Amino acid sequence: MTASSVRPVSEREARQVAEAAREQVWHKPSFAKELFLGRFRLDLIHPHPAPAPDDVRRGEKFLEKLREFCETRVDAARIEREAKIPDETVQGLKELGALGMKIDPKYGGAGLTQVYYNKALALAGSVSPAIGALLSAHQSIGVPQPLKLFGTQEQKDTFLPRCARTDISAFLLTEPDVGSDPARLATTAVPDGDDYILDGVKLWTTNGVVADLLVVMARVPASEGHRGGITAFVVETASEGVTVEHRNAFMGLRGLENGVTRFHRVRVPAANRIGPEGAGLKIALTTLNTGRLSLPAMCAGAGKWCLKIAREWSAAREQWGKPIARHEAVGAKISFIAATTFALEAVIDLASQMADEDRNDIRIEAALAKLYGSEMAWRMADELVQIRGGRGFETAASLAARGERAVPAEQMLRDLRINRIFEGSTEIMHLLIAREAVDAHLSVAGDLIDPDKSLSDKGRAAAKAGGFYARWLPGLVTGPGQLPRAYAEFRPPGHRDLSPHLRYVERSARKLARSTFYAMSRWQGRMETKQGFLGRIVDIGAELFAMSAACVRAEMLRTTGDHGVEAYQLADVFCRQARIRAEELFERLWTNTDDLDRKVVSGVLAGSYSWLEDGVLDPSGDGPWIADATPGPATKDNVHRPIRPCA
């Protein structure tokens, strides 16, 4: 089957597949969900939840060992130069127990909480983002996490001890012609007795080049005794018929072991199936609910590094008689980096602690953390390159060769760029979060805008919606955000006053909910096509969530006596910056060029503006836009290289 002949899927069918994989019910409260509904539930995040003392001791002990390892046994410049993490470094990480940070000690893991797992990733990722990616892909979305949530006891006993100490794992969903639209998945797993026969090609398999174990998503055809559907399997990479055909190279993360993996008549025992047939996408999405937190954790770590370099460089570099930090144009960038780093750490620590306590449903919080962290970290790295000037554009190796400090600012920018694409691009995250944000509306009024529903269904939906909106809409008129003394605990003596920011969040949450309601009333069934509007709605929610997290973290630090005054200052500055961004987004909800943009796009696709491309040459090489993914035997050498202890 060539990429161009992949089974055609209608837009409606694609939506149905994605919708079926969603968690349909909210069993626990969600701060972010309530925020999008116009209800500022500060009680869900304040006082800031705290880790248990035993978790802190175990986590700090592991961080101490990891820090010593990264300082003495990781050569970041070598990883960048050779585009590979040395085998001895990976082996050292195995011996340290870094592969099993999130795995229960009874299986040989370190048993770290989500909070300390994220701190470890931020630490490791700061010395080498490629190492952070290796550890994250293995534990956040690789074999350990889905088995922890959905595996049988036999599967846990078989695979988790291996994942904790010796075996690297990878997650394989994407295909050459299948990205965020899994309805078009072409890899198949055909039942054959007590086994499945796996055929297909997977692309962008992070860790796939060195992995020993794979989580593979494949389509099981429906047949007698088999429900069928997209299903998850644990596959041994050493199985006959598994071939890593290519190791991909990227603009950043040059040490990433990411490749193309072909499966040709690979026999997989039914005992290796994770969950029932057809549950693969649900397993993947549930895994990502907390798995997505690893990426923003490393983004927060990147922000810390950017702040350190910006501080040291801008104090040492002088222009026109004073350090460049004292020039307002540069100082504004430093302030942005400092305030945003504080907020990113606030977001990731809050969401992670909520995940550890398991009291709240954090699917939206985790998605917002990924979206916001990846976008803001990229901006911070870009500002750092600008602060460094020509030195920011110069490689660390070149700087060192001519006698200056080897600061890899340009590498950081390259390495961070993929985070806006990894684990759901910014555009996909906008749609995913928007779907969850309007879930309450669709659950009561969805049938009203569904063209396939009967008049009787629509009548029942109208009655249900009428009751919901009769209760909900009046609550969007007034709230604590209009009371001058609300949230008074956030204005302690001797500190900045954060209460106005929380009142702003409360008022803006209600405004956001009203805007969403107006849009649904206006566009109804066409709402899902208004991706520009939905993206801005989500971005406003992200700013409000970050503001809330920053204020709650500042108050927590004040009460513990840990840099409380400075934390309040950073939270105040961040909230003021975030409010400006939020107000711009509110304005752009209704004043934008979305309709004109669609017309221009139609013209571009029709070739109406092709004359604008005259005068340049295209240096691209020959070849198809999408590689041939026809199932069949491998025609290329196997570049899989499992990492084993040195003899």
VENDATA-V946605 format. One record per run of one state. SS is the DSSP state (A for helix, B for strand, O for the rest). FROM is the first residue (numbers start at 1). TO is the last residue. If there is no record, write none. Layout:
ss={SS,SS}
from={FROM,FROM}
to={TO,TO}
This chain:
ss={O,A,O,A,O,A,O,A,O,A,O,A,O,A,O,A,O,A,O,A,O,A,O,A,O,A,O,B,O,B,O,B,O,A,O,B,O,B,O,B,O,B,O,B,O,B,O,B,O,B,A,B,O,A,O,A,O,B,O,B,A,O,A,O,A,O,A,O,A,O,A,O,A,O,A,O,A,O,A,O,A,O,A,O,A,O,A,O,A,O,A,O}
from={1,3,6,11,22,31,37,42,45,53,74,76,83,87,97,98,101,105,108,114,128,129,142,143,151,153,166,169,173,175,176,178,179,182,185,188,193,195,207,213,221,223,224,226,227,229,237,242,248,258,270,273,275,280,292,293,317,318,320,322,324,327,328,358,363,389,390,394,396,402,409,421,426,438,439,450,455,477,480,483,488,491,499,530,531,560,564,591,594,607,610,614}
to={2,5,10,21,30,36,41,44,52,73,75,82,86,96,97,100,104,107,113,127,128,141,142,150,152,165,168,172,174,175,177,178,181,184,187,192,194,206,212,220,222,223,225,226,228,236,241,247,257,269,272,274,279,291,292,316,317,319,321,323,326,327,357,362,388,389,393,395,401,408,420,425,437,438,449,454,476,479,482,487,490,498,529,530,559,563,590,593,606,609,613,647}
